[in-house]
Amino acid sequence: MTNISLKLAETVSGSGIKSVYGEPVVIDGTTIVPVAAVQFGFGAGGAGDEDAPGGAGGGGVAIPFGAYVSDELGVRFRPNLITLLAVGIPFVWVAGHAWARVIRALKK
């Protein structure tokens, strides 16, 4: 069981920065570098001897944030609008409810 855990850890540590920043792509003189938030999680279990049952598991998620674009205008970050909406809508909802509670508290 320990060997599986070590192999999983080596796989994740080997991915490093390449999993957050993608390989640069050049299209018509414009360089594009994709950017994502990446999270991995792994677990393992077992008992003292090799005949006992054990377990291992893992998972991961990558959320594309956008891309760095380099052209004749310079380097700039272009966000992924779908990701911004997915993060922004719940934030605005929570902020609105918090603001409503503050207003109710001030009215009393």
Summary of the structure (lengths in Angstrom):
residues: 108
radius of gyration: 22.3
end to end distance: 60.5
largest distance: 67.1
contacts: 227
relative contact order: 0.13
helix: 42%
strand: 40%
